[in-house]
C-alpha cells in the first residue's frame, strides 16, 4: 500500500512542477518580448541619452568650477610669493651669465650682448 501512494505523490509533484515551470517560462518570455518591442527600445534609448546628457553637463560644470577654484588658488599663491633673489651679475635687463656675454632680449629671445 505504501509504494502506490509514493508513486502517486511523485506523479502529482512531477506534473505540478512541470506545469508551474511552464507557466513561469511563458511569463518570462512574455515579459522579455514586451520589453524588446520597438517602442520600448526607443523609449529606453531616449531615457539613456537624456541621462547621459545630464551627467555630461554636470561633469562639465564641476570641471569648470574646479578649474576656477584652482586658478584662484594659483593666482593667490602667485600674489603671495616673494620676488626672486637679486642675482649679483644681473644687468637689470634680463638674465646675463657671469661672463656677461649673453642676455635675454625684451621679447624673451636670446641674443648676443653688445
N, C-alpha and C positions, 0 to 999 in steps of 0.2 A: 504494500500500500504506500510506502514511503517513496519508492522510486517513481511511480507515475506522478505523484504530487510534485516532486522536484523537476521532472521533465516538463510538466505543465507550467510551473513557475518560470522555468528557464525560457520556454517558448514565449510566454507573455512578456517577460522582461526584454527578450530579444526583439519582438515585434514592436513593443512600446518604444524601446530605444531607437530602433530604426525609423519609426515614424517621427519621433522628436528630432532626430538628426536631419531627416529630410526637410522638415519644416524650417529648421534653423538654417540650413544651407540655402533654401529657397528665399528666405527673408534676407539673408546676407547678399545674395546675388541681386535681389530686387533693389536693395539699398545702394549697392555699387553701381548698378545700371542707372539708377536715378541720379546719382552724383556725377556720372560721366556723360550726361546729356550736354548738348552744345550750349544751351542756355546757362546751365550751372557752371560749365567750364569757363564761359565768358565772364560770368559774374565773379568767379573766383580769381580770374586773371585781373579783372578790373580792381578788385579789392587788394590784390597783391601789389599792383603798380601804385595804387594810392598809398599803401603803407610804405612802400619803398621811397616814394617821393617825399612823404612826411619825414622819414628817417634821414634822407639825404639833406633836406632843408635844415633839419635840426643839427646834423653834423656840421654843415657849413656855418651855421650860426654860432655853434660852440667854438669852431675853429677861428672864426673872426674875433670872438670875444677873447679867446686865449691869446691870439696874436696881438690884439690891442693891449691886453694886460702885460704881456711880455715886452712889448715896445715901450710902454710907460716905465716898466721896471728898468729897462736898459737906459732910457733917457735919464731917469732919476740917478742911476748909477754913474752915468757919464757926467752929470752935473756935480756930483759929489767927489768925483775922482780928482786927486791932486794933480797939478801940472807936472810934466816930466822934469827931471832934474836938468839943470843947465850944464851943457857939455863945454868943457874948457876951450876946445878948438872951434867952437861954432862961430860963424861969421854973422849970425843973425838972419841969414837969407835961406837957410836950409841946412841940411846935414853935410858937413865938409869933413873929410878924413883928416887924420893927424898930419899928413903931408900937405894938406890944403890944395890938392891938385884937382879935385872934383867937387862939385856942389850940385844940389838939386835946383832945377830951374823953377821959375814962377808957375809953370804949367805942370810941374811934377815930374818932368822928364829929366834924365841925366845928361849933363853937358860938361864940356871941359871948362875949367875955371880960367879966367883971364887975369 
